[in-house]
Amino acid sequence: MKTGKNIRIGWVCLLALTGLSGCATKVYQLTPVSGEVAQIEGRPTTKAETDGIAVVASFERLDMQYVALDIEVKNRTDRPFDVNPADFEYTALDDEQKTLFVSNNASRKPLMFSAADPVREADRTAVNQDREVKRLKTAKIINTVLLVAAVASDVATSSNRSNQRPERWVQNRVTHDNIYAAIQAKRIIDHGMFADRMQRYDYETYRWKELSMKPSTLQPGESVRGLVYLPMSRDARHMLVNFPVTAQESVMITFQQEWVKQKHKRRK
């Protein structure tokens, strides 16, 4: 009986493992569904224009909490035009492209998100880096104080005659060895956290200073291109991206946001 039961359990496990190899994982997709949509460099790209200002946009990737859009702004007017990536924003829409509203808001305020300001974010990242350096210096001072205190305690208890007996000596050694080990572990953790955070801040500095679209003034016929970072909203099914051209006119582009099941290929 046990043999038959074990065989059945084995078959269940085998089927479960086989199923796992074909399990579907969800992949984020953001697809333009308005404007002049075309495949450019293997990606669906859209173009819209208002009052001589053209915006070409495509989805680049999810970047932490941001949706990164690859955007180019072209000035086709006869006058200079100021471009600030922080002016991009979007309104969250539902499946039917109707406006979503902020929950628990009696005034039914539309759910809207503004793009990150790369200049401000770069400054904030620099402040965070300085804070981490100061935090590590403080941790080093604390670790040194702890070590000095541990050594002083070790010397004092070791020189005490009442602690010369073997059992007391062993107890003293175990206690202080544990203290030394704890201080060393704290030192390793402090440096590990510092390295991890600084690595993240280094990437954020690169993102805001090198990848992001730069604020600039476009002369007639000029363009600027870079990544625009919009906070991601899981509530949105569509994103109505807005870029103001004048006080009354804006370039409007709609993206469809979805999580698509993608099956892993089974190994042959």
Secondary structure, DSSP 4 states (H G I P E B T S, - for coil): -HHHHHHHHHHHHHHHHHHHHT-EEEEEEEEE-SSS-EEETTEEEEEEEETTEEEEEEEEEEETTEEEEEEEEEE-SSS-EEE-GGG-EEEEE-TTSPBPB-TT-TT--B-EEEPP-HHHHHHHHHHHHHHHHHHHHHHHHHHHHHHHHHHHHHHHHHH-GGG-SHHHHHHHHHHHHHHHHHHHHHHHHHHHHHHHHHHHHHHHHHIIIIIBPPPEEEPTT-EEEEEEEEE--TT-SEEEEEEESSSS-EEEEEEEEEEEEEEPPPP-
